[in-house]
Amino acid sequence: MIKGGYWGRILRVDLTNGRTETATFDEAYARKYLGGVGFGAKLVSDEVTKHTNPLGPGNLLVFATGPYQATNVASSGRCTVCAKSPLTGYWGESNAGGNIGPQLKRCGFDALAIAGKAHKPVYLHISDNQADIKDADQFWGMDIVETTDAVRESAGDKSLGVTAIGPAGENLVRYACIGNENHGYFGRCGLGAVMGSKNLKAIVARGSLAPPIAEPDKLKELYTGIRNRLQENVSKSPLRVHGQAMAMTPREGNGLLPMKNWGQDNWPEVEKIAPPRFTEEAQVKPWGCPYCIIGCHRRVTNPDFFPADTGGPEYETLAMIGSNLLIDDLPALVKANELLNRYGIDTIEVGAVLGWAFESYENGLIAKEDTGGIELTWGSGDALLAMCEKICRRDGIGSLMAEGLRACVDAVPGSEEYAVEAMGQAVAAHDPRAYYGMTVSTIASTRGSCHLHGNTEGMESGRPLPNLGIDEPVDRFDNENKGLIGAISQDSFQVDNSLTVCICYGGMGMANKLKMLEYITGWEGITEEETMKTGERVVLLQHLFNLKMGLIPEKENVMPMRFTKPHKGGGAAGKVPDWRKILREYWHAKGWDEHGIPTEAKIKELGLDE
């Protein structure tokens, strides 16, 4: 019997035949995989094969919550989506804030697993203990904002949780994303294209059920103290004042920021698109996810800027379509962010593919006649906006770019160095030459290059984490133990993504998270060691999935050429990580062999030998 945190129910939907059913799981299953990305990894791994077309009806699309979505504690307004990625062909996952996770839980389900393909556009309407597949012809072609408004109006309920795709998902752009109430985005791995391939325009949910909590009084008492401490710290936090954009100027200084497709050492113009100018001129305001007390997302309110109905640009976007392209035109960046949000496209991938295109254009590999007359010159906001349209609509060269960086390189010989990716996915705005531990997240993430699979920036900025075995400050330019801390951080992040909680609440501490988990679920004897093993189990399950898909670690877990050459100036001048050493150490820390293949002993230890 499940005491709390879970219903023990997964909603299964087959769009091909229009059927819905409910599958169940027990407490042992919940404790083994926790929820969120853990549930997604288990479900997708069990059903998707090497021969499954990511954009075919056989791909399984999973939306999953964890035990925290049974509560209204700060950090719980999250959800994870998983499938085989159409961008990489490997494991795909994305995590976002918004109402879909909490509302799915209140409908009586812990996860939603969608297979098949509808014969025409549909949307899925989920309510208490049931789901209905409804016609979406009238919404097809709308952007995400238009879809969200129209679905709510059609249902006569403005409070519906809505997650939807835009034209990019419909056009199967391989890095299309999914938007939640115009606010949070399942951004990476092209999962919006998976929805589009299934003719699934949107999922809406509104529930009135109270998820079970084992010890609600103890949870309330503990959480009240935690919340009060967090609120006291948050009121003065730069993250509250400026949002994630606060990191732009510091990261330009320490060498982490991408500049001119990762090839430039400094960019003083960063001040034109970073706080305080970003905050003051765009007149941004905090915009929190459900139950959030930080509000790191931004709402642009300056009426002189492009009308913004979606979340404003955050660090990754300002970096990848701003400094990465040397664009210091803040209004153009706000407009591009708004368009990409409405169309439903990953801004990280757009910045990377345009970095490749701008550099290819500069070096004569792409000509003006190839771009439809658009001059791809560094710093051009007009070129950025025009190419966003082309990619979304698959117009001309935009259709090639919509396929991702590897397709671009195949089509333009000699441009390989300009494509900064690993496993087919673009590197996000974090240069591993500035923090050597980020070698792991750059080249050994299970979902392709990912700044949230083993982000060690905090550890390497002088913040020890004794509970994770990191007792002393770590030198960011030291090659020693970077594979180890990358592995530890990777497991820790997948714990959070399984619970599911927001990483912005790192100040909550693992001990408090687990004590709340105990009160939510009623589980006894929850230890950090057990929980970190769960994170390790999830990573291993994803890696085993990738091996099944055909991954050869020694060929795919390779540092992009650009990062094998040092900067000549800036905060990371002359620095290049020994990525091969770090990768070998990472594999060893994971209990895998010298080729990146998990040993039978490790697979058995983590209970995945079945």
ROBA-553328 format. One record per residue (C-alpha): chain; x negated, y negated, z. Coordinates in steps of 0.001 Angstrom, whole numbers, plus 500000, padded with zeros to 6 digits. Layout:
<nodes>
> ch/X/Y/Z
> A/X/Y/Z $
...
</nodes>
This chain:
<nodes>
> ch/X/Y/Z
> A/500000/500000/500000 $
> A/498710/496520/499099 $
> A/499013/494216/502126 $
> A/498271/490886/500478 $
> A/496626/488972/497659 $
> A/498066/491159/494905 $
> A/501360/492423/493595 $
> A/499657/495497/492135 $
> A/501342/494752/488781 $
> A/499998/494022/485310 $
> A/502354/492787/482587 $
> A/501664/494633/479320 $
> A/502902/493109/476064 $
> A/502764/494692/472597 $
> A/503517/491966/470084 $
> A/503723/494374/467159 $
> A/506821/496156/468431 $
> A/508032/493418/470757 $
> A/507848/495568/473877 $
> A/506901/494617/477425 $
> A/506227/496908/480359 $
> A/504603/496814/483767 $
> A/501538/498810/484777 $
> A/500518/499206/488409 $
> A/497312/499483/490384 $
> A/496459/500281/494003 $
> A/494342/498675/496708 $
> A/491252/500721/495804 $
> A/491371/499305/492255 $
> A/491811/495765/493600 $
> A/488888/496056/496000 $
> A/486646/497557/493332 $
> A/487218/494838/490700 $
> A/488697/491982/492845 $
> A/490663/490357/490004 $
> A/490066/487665/487386 $
> A/487122/488574/485197 $
> A/486749/491890/487047 $
> A/490243/492983/486017 $
> A/489645/491647/482506 $
> A/486404/493558/482128 $
> A/488023/496801/483223 $
> A/491093/496445/480990 $
> A/489232/495346/477857 $
> A/486451/497920/478312 $
> A/488972/500735/478611 $
> A/490803/499913/475371 $
> A/488569/498035/472926 $
> A/486116/499970/470767 $
> A/483168/499163/468541 $
> A/485479/499363/465533 $
> A/488073/496973/466955 $
> A/488341/493850/464835 $
> A/488261/490890/467267 $
> A/490828/489177/465040 $
> A/492887/492329/464536 $
> A/495902/493656/466438 $
> A/493752/496148/468349 $
> A/491934/493490/470346 $
> A/493270/493180/473887 $
> A/493728/489662/475267 $
> A/493846/489536/479068 $
> A/494860/486653/481323 $
> A/493959/487575/484902 $
> A/494253/486089/488374 $
> A/492609/487092/491621 $
> A/493653/487200/495270 $
> A/493132/483448/495692 $
> A/496015/482714/493321 $
> A/498291/484136/496029 $
> A/497515/480950/497992 $
> A/497494/477201/497490 $
> A/494006/476665/498874 $
> A/491743/474226/497080 $
> A/489858/476008/494273 $
> A/492677/478438/493459 $
> A/494198/476639/490460 $
> A/492267/478872/488063 $
> A/492680/481743/485613 $
> A/490349/483886/483506 $
> A/490915/485028/479907 $
> A/489026/487958/478359 $
> A/488808/489780/475013 $
> A/486285/490892/472440 $
> A/484840/487660/471121 $
> A/485452/486828/467433 $
> A/482397/484548/467569 $
> A/479853/487105/468799 $
> A/481527/490508/468471 $
> A/480560/491116/472106 $
> A/482134/490465/475488 $
> A/484255/487305/475606 $
> A/485520/485484/478674 $
> A/486525/481989/479670 $
> A/487724/480440/482901 $
> A/489871/477326/483229 $
> A/491947/475257/485589 $
> A/495652/474634/485115 $
> A/499000/476056/486125 $
> A/498957/479291/484148 $
> A/497109/481271/486845 $
> A/499200/480219/489861 $
> A/502433/480437/487844 $
> A/501618/483910/486500 $
> A/501073/485021/490089 $
> A/504384/483511/491202 $
> A/506127/485417/488424 $
> A/505131/488649/490135 $
> A/502109/489655/488053 $
> A/498370/489744/488730 $
> A/497389/489934/485085 $
> A/498781/489810/481569 $
> A/497421/492138/478850 $
> A/498472/491382/475269 $
> A/497958/493734/472324 $
> A/499241/493881/468752 $
> A/500277/491150/466348 $
> A/503681/489531/465982 $
> A/505237/489548/462518 $
> A/505776/485782/462748 $
> A/504773/483012/465189 $
> A/506009/483644/468734 $
> A/505477/482448/472259 $
> A/505705/484412/475468 $
> A/508011/483184/478231 $
> A/507295/484702/481645 $
> A/509560/484311/484649 $
> A/510244/486270/487835 $
> A/509397/489918/487103 $
> A/510135/489654/483399 $
> A/508881/488367/480065 $
> A/510564/487452/476798 $
> A/509024/487080/473348 $
> A/510520/484051/471631 $
> A/510363/482510/468165 $
> A/507683/479815/467726 $
> A/508111/478900/464055 $
> A/509049/475360/465028 $
> A/505822/474938/467021 $
> A/503372/476388/464479 $
> A/501125/473658/463107 $
> A/501478/471464/466200 $
> A/498450/470467/468237 $
> A/498160/471513/471880 $
> A/499686/468337/473306 $
> A/502617/468475/470887 $
> A/503137/472173/471599 $
> A/503113/471708/475361 $
> A/505672/468907/475186 $
> A/507880/470675/472653 $
> A/507960/474006/474497 $
> A/508898/472297/477742 $
> A/511596/470281/476015 $
> A/512965/473386/474311 $
> A/513129/475210/477646 $
> A/514531/472182/479455 $
> A/511811/472475/482095 $
> A/509010/469904/482281 $
> A/507278/471802/485084 $
> A/506566/474946/483045 $
> A/503001/476174/483105 $
> A/501951/476134/479428 $
> A/498833/477510/477794 $
> A/498667/477080/474023 $
> A/496531/476950/470910 $
> A/496273/474215/468312 $
> A/495601/474273/464552 $
> A/492054/475578/465089 $
> A/493366/478748/466695 $
> A/495949/479144/463957 $
> A/493190/478727/461346 $
> A/491049/481315/463136 $
> A/488112/479011/463829 $
> A/485852/481505/465587 $
> A/485256/479187/468530 $
> A/488819/477956/468933 $
> A/489877/477453/472536 $
> A/493101/477588/474559 $
> A/494509/474542/476366 $
> A/496311/474444/479705 $
> A/498767/471547/480049 $
> A/496394/469304/478039 $
> A/494041/469377/481013 $
> A/491976/472542/481431 $
> A/490536/474587/478555 $
> A/489527/478197/478081 $
> A/486680/476861/475995 $
> A/484153/479502/475072 $
> A/483999/482708/473015 $
> A/486774/481865/470532 $
> A/489693/483255/472513 $
> A/492023/480706/470903 $
> A/491340/482459/467598 $
> A/492351/485756/469215 $
> A/495698/484195/470147 $
> A/496044/482823/466614 $
> A/495293/486215/465084 $
> A/498183/487652/467101 $
> A/500581/484904/465912 $
> A/500866/483914/469553 $
> A/501262/480150/469796 $
> A/501738/479758/473533 $
> A/502373/481404/476872 $
> A/504676/479667/479326 $
> A/505274/480714/482903 $
> A/507348/479577/485839 $
> A/507875/481724/488897 $
> A/509584/481379/492263 $
> A/508217/484461/494009 $
> A/505973/484168/497077 $
> A/502840/486310/496631 $
> A/502033/488425/499683 $
> A/499446/487189/502189 $
> A/498388/489581/504933 $
> A/497675/487058/507701 $
> A/499077/483659/506644 $
> A/498703/481975/510060 $
> A/495017/482847/510372 $
> A/494444/481787/506762 $
> A/496127/478430/507380 $
> A/494076/477753/510498 $
> A/490775/478620/508826 $
> A/491530/476795/505620 $
> A/492704/473627/507382 $
> A/489275/473231/508971 $
> A/487503/473943/505689 $
> A/489715/471497/503793 $
> A/489145/468704/506296 $
> A/485376/469078/506033 $
> A/485531/469198/502236 $
> A/487742/466127/502021 $
> A/485378/464152/504232 $
> A/482467/464998/501924 $
> A/484431/464622/498695 $
> A/485526/461040/499329 $
> A/481930/459851/498910 $
> A/480888/462345/496247 $
> A/479655/461126/492825 $
> A/481621/464062/491392 $
> A/484807/462454/492704 $
> A/483856/458971/491455 $
> A/482364/459803/488060 $
> A/483300/463418/487353 $
> A/480842/465762/485698 $
> A/479530/462897/483567 $
> A/477520/461892/486638 $
> A/474846/464375/485521 $
> A/474040/462704/482182 $
> A/471339/460239/483283 $
> A/469621/462510/485854 $
> A/469427/465355/483346 $
> A/467963/463084/480679 $
> A/465276/462268/483231 $
> A/464460/465838/484217 $
> A/464488/467205/480668 $
> A/467631/469322/480878 $
> A/469734/467198/478503 $
> A/469921/468168/474797 $
> A/468675/465326/472578 $
> A/468604/465439/468773 $
> A/469433/469142/468593 $
> A/467066/469851/471492 $
> A/464104/468399/469566 $
> A/463691/464966/471205 $
> A/461945/464202/474491 $
> A/463723/461068/475735 $
> A/466885/459116/474952 $
> A/467228/455815/476860 $
> A/470566/455235/475113 $
> A/472066/457816/477491 $
> A/473085/454871/479681 $
> A/475577/453801/476999 $
> A/477660/456962/477418 $
> A/476915/457834/481063 $
> A/478204/456410/484334 $
> A/478598/453731/485421 $
> A/479478/452514/481882 $
> A/481483/455648/481105 $
> A/483510/455282/484289 $
> A/484025/451521/484045 $
> A/484653/450985/480329 $
> A/486736/454096/479694 $
> A/488503/453366/482987 $
> A/488492/457038/483912 $
> A/490439/458409/486851 $
> A/490123/461765/488651 $
> A/492448/464453/487312 $
> A/492494/467564/489439 $
> A/493588/471100/488762 $
> A/496430/472449/490938 $
> A/495535/472174/494655 $
> A/492197/470475/493822 $
> A/490798/467853/496204 $
> A/487835/466893/493996 $
> A/489379/466090/490624 $
> A/486199/466416/488552 $
> A/488184/466259/485293 $
> A/488724/462736/483963 $
> A/491713/460885/482545 $
> A/490760/458019/480214 $
> A/493106/455090/480914 $
> A/491571/452164/478981 $
> A/494270/451199/476431 $
> A/491608/449779/474097 $
> A/490124/453260/473692 $
> A/491663/455974/471520 $
> A/494929/457044/473235 $
> A/493920/460009/475376 $
> A/496556/462481/476530 $
> A/494100/465259/477380 $
> A/491217/465567/479808 $
> A/488431/463114/478999 $
> A/484894/464171/478013 $
> A/482876/465912/480715 $
> A/479147/466565/480916 $
> A/478968/469383/478375 $
> A/480945/467370/475803 $
> A/479130/464063/476303 $
> A/475857/465960/475992 $
> A/476639/468263/473052 $
> A/478459/465778/470786 $
> A/476756/462724/472285 $
> A/473059/462932/473136 $
> A/472609/466108/471100 $
> A/473658/464148/467991 $
> A/472166/460840/469249 $
> A/475645/459280/469231 $
> A/475920/456452/471758 $
> A/479317/455187/470558 $
> A/481441/455866/473652 $
> A/484858/455162/472038 $
> A/483965/457558/469179 $
> A/483035/460267/471697 $
> A/486297/459797/473598 $
> A/488235/460041/470321 $
> A/486317/463124/469160 $
> A/486900/464807/472526 $
> A/490619/464039/472284 $
> A/490865/465417/468746 $
> A/488962/468587/469615 $
> A/491145/469114/472696 $
> A/494297/468676/470633 $
> A/493066/470928/467810 $
> A/491764/473435/470344 $
> A/488035/473760/469618 $
> A/485094/474421/471939 $
> A/483210/471106/472132 $
> A/479964/472885/473030 $
> A/480008/474966/469863 $
> A/480990/471945/467735 $
> A/478033/469979/469085 $
> A/475673/472858/468341 $
> A/476913/473547/464817 $
> A/476785/469828/464004 $
> A/473282/469656/465462 $
> A/472342/472383/462984 $
> A/474112/470522/460172 $
> A/472606/467096/460942 $
> A/469094/468559/461085 $
> A/469648/470599/457921 $
> A/470866/467423/456197 $
> A/467861/465460/457441 $
> A/465506/468078/456010 $
> A/467247/468408/452643 $
> A/468783/471842/453175 $
> A/472295/470362/452988 $
> A/473135/467590/450538 $
> A/475862/464946/450408 $
> A/477721/466908/447747 $
> A/477871/469855/450184 $
> A/479544/467765/452875 $
> A/482258/466208/450727 $
> A/480458/462869/450695 $
> A/479927/462624/454450 $
> A/476451/461443/455459 $
> A/475342/463604/458371 $
> A/472994/461064/459905 $
> A/471941/461084/463526 $
> A/473993/458722/465654 $
> A/476963/458572/463288 $
> A/480279/458652/465143 $
> A/482085/458505/461803 $
> A/480353/461693/460650 $
> A/481264/463401/463933 $
> A/484953/462541/463595 $
> A/485104/463533/459927 $
> A/483453/466890/460574 $
> A/485785/467659/463501 $
> A/488651/467417/461010 $
> A/486876/469558/458423 $
> A/486068/472327/460885 $
> A/489584/472459/462299 $
> A/491189/472523/458848 $
> A/488505/474790/457345 $
> A/488000/472179/454674 $
> A/484935/472582/452444 $
> A/481745/473071/454453 $
> A/483934/472961/457552 $
> A/485100/476471/456711 $
> A/481506/477712/456905 $
> A/480919/475868/460175 $
> A/484117/477365/461576 $
> A/482442/480782/461337 $
> A/479688/479842/463807 $
> A/475950/479268/463781 $
> A/474883/482678/462510 $
> A/477092/482386/459447 $
> A/475650/478925/458834 $
> A/472081/480229/458944 $
> A/472953/483083/456592 $
> A/474364/480568/454101 $
> A/471481/478075/454355 $
> A/468074/479801/454220 $
> A/465343/478040/456155 $
> A/467642/476617/458806 $
> A/467180/479288/461476 $
> A/465232/477063/463870 $
> A/468047/474517/463872 $
> A/470591/477075/465152 $
> A/470117/477071/468930 $
> A/472044/480144/470060 $
> A/471758/483525/471739 $
> A/473879/486547/470851 $
> A/475675/484304/468365 $
> A/476949/481740/470883 $
> A/475555/478212/471154 $
> A/473443/477228/474125 $
> A/475363/474817/476362 $
> A/473791/471547/477509 $
> A/471114/473068/479763 $
> A/467527/473325/478504 $
> A/465680/476318/480032 $
> A/462393/474483/479535 $
> A/463491/472240/482418 $
> A/464614/475031/484776 $
> A/462920/478340/484066 $
> A/465521/480360/485961 $
> A/468083/479311/483368 $
> A/466283/481621/480947 $
> A/468656/484311/482254 $
> A/471842/482347/481510 $
> A/470405/481209/478183 $
> A/469525/484603/476731 $
> A/470889/487331/479028 $
> A/474474/486319/479701 $
> A/476926/489048/478765 $
> A/479110/486600/476813 $
> A/476292/485086/474773 $
> A/474408/482022/475925 $
> A/476295/480614/478908 $
> A/475418/478020/481547 $
> A/477825/479682/483986 $
> A/476341/483182/483973 $
> A/473427/482736/486329 $
> A/473069/478970/486658 $
> A/470032/478450/488893 $
> A/469782/474661/488678 $
> A/470808/474234/492309 $
> A/468305/476782/493602 $
> A/465551/475258/491478 $
> A/466398/471745/492665 $
> A/465231/472574/496180 $
> A/468382/474052/497723 $
> A/467648/477453/499301 $
> A/470500/479952/499564 $
> A/469560/482204/502502 $
> A/472789/484205/502254 $
> A/471678/485281/498760 $
> A/468113/486020/499838 $
> A/466640/482725/498592 $
> A/464989/481445/501794 $
> A/462539/478905/500374 $
> A/462780/476073/497818 $
> A/462064/477280/494285 $
> A/459726/475453/491874 $
> A/461636/474977/488627 $
> A/458491/475397/486517 $
> A/457259/478581/488216 $
> A/457779/481791/486218 $
> A/457720/483981/489333 $
> A/460975/485513/490598 $
> A/463098/483689/488013 $
> A/464536/486925/486655 $
> A/465493/487875/490197 $
> A/467244/484619/491097 $
> A/468939/484623/487698 $
> A/470321/488085/488426 $
> A/471478/487088/491921 $
> A/473150/483940/490641 $
> A/474830/485847/487810 $
> A/476385/488321/490240 $
> A/477479/485514/492570 $
> A/479228/483607/489785 $
> A/481140/486721/488759 $
> A/482341/487118/492323 $
> A/483850/483627/492099 $
> A/485293/484372/488656 $
> A/486915/487513/490033 $
> A/488374/485990/493208 $
> A/489208/483550/491146 $
> A/487804/480295/492592 $
> A/486299/477137/491145 $
> A/482514/476827/491264 $
> A/482862/473145/492214 $
> A/483657/474333/495737 $
> A/480194/475716/496414 $
> A/480187/473815/499712 $
> A/482837/476209/500994 $
> A/480165/478893/501461 $
> A/480337/482615/500830 $
> A/481097/483436/504477 $
> A/484197/481224/504469 $
> A/485324/482573/501103 $
> A/485125/486126/502407 $
> A/486845/485317/505680 $
> A/489729/483798/503699 $
> A/489706/486883/501468 $
> A/490061/489037/504583 $
> A/493078/487036/505753 $
> A/494639/487041/502280 $
> A/494263/490770/501647 $
> A/494134/492309/505102 $
> A/490967/494159/504154 $
> A/488664/494979/507027 $
> A/484900/494955/506985 $
> A/484364/492764/503929 $
> A/480639/492010/503713 $
> A/478557/489793/501460 $
> A/476631/492886/500384 $
> A/479800/494646/499246 $
> A/481059/491542/497492 $
> A/477785/490928/495651 $
> A/477911/494572/494561 $
> A/481314/493816/493073 $
> A/479782/490929/491106 $
> A/476996/493233/489955 $
> A/479571/495867/488976 $
> A/481454/493355/486818 $
> A/478256/492255/485043 $
> A/477279/495880/484431 $
> A/480719/496706/483072 $
> A/480456/493794/480625 $
> A/476937/494842/479606 $
> A/478073/498426/479041 $
> A/480870/497032/476867 $
> A/478298/495117/474812 $
> A/476158/498216/474398 $
> A/479253/500046/473174 $
> A/479795/497221/470668 $
> A/476283/497802/469311 $
> A/474148/495401/471336 $
> A/470399/496025/471202 $
> A/469081/493913/474106 $
> A/465537/493609/472766 $
> A/466887/492088/469536 $
> A/469659/489914/470970 $
> A/468306/488735/474331 $
> A/465751/486509/472623 $
> A/464859/482884/473323 $
> A/465935/480498/470530 $
> A/462952/479317/468513 $
> A/463472/475694/469572 $
> A/462847/476536/473237 $
> A/459540/478284/472561 $
> A/457916/474917/471800 $
> A/457312/472393/474603 $
> A/458505/468818/474799 $
> A/455694/466292/474356 $
> A/457238/463861/476809 $
> A/460045/463491/479313 $
> A/460815/465329/482506 $
> A/459875/468761/481134 $
> A/456837/467757/479053 $
> A/454524/470622/478172 $
> A/456743/473236/479794 $
> A/457896/476526/478260 $
> A/459147/479466/480342 $
> A/457563/482884/479911 $
> A/460924/484224/478788 $
> A/459728/487755/478093 $
> A/458378/488107/481648 $
> A/461566/486617/483111 $
> A/463760/488904/481000 $
> A/461824/492017/482063 $
> A/462109/490939/485698 $
> A/465832/490359/485249 $
> A/466321/493836/483795 $
> A/464300/495327/486667 $
> A/466345/493414/489257 $
> A/469490/494834/487664 $
> A/468207/498390/487856 $
> A/467998/498665/484074 $
> A/465107/500134/482101 $
> A/462407/498288/480152 $
> A/464695/498119/477110 $
> A/467613/496546/478973 $
> A/469578/499805/479227 $
> A/471194/500571/482618 $
> A/469921/503703/484293 $
> A/472286/506533/485121 $
> A/471459/506020/488795 $
> A/472557/502373/488688 $
> A/475747/503205/486805 $
> A/476596/505849/489402 $
> A/475664/503563/492310 $
> A/478212/500979/491131 $
> A/480932/503548/490560 $
> A/481105/503240/486776 $
> A/479955/506753/485890 $
> A/483510/507706/484880 $
</nodes>
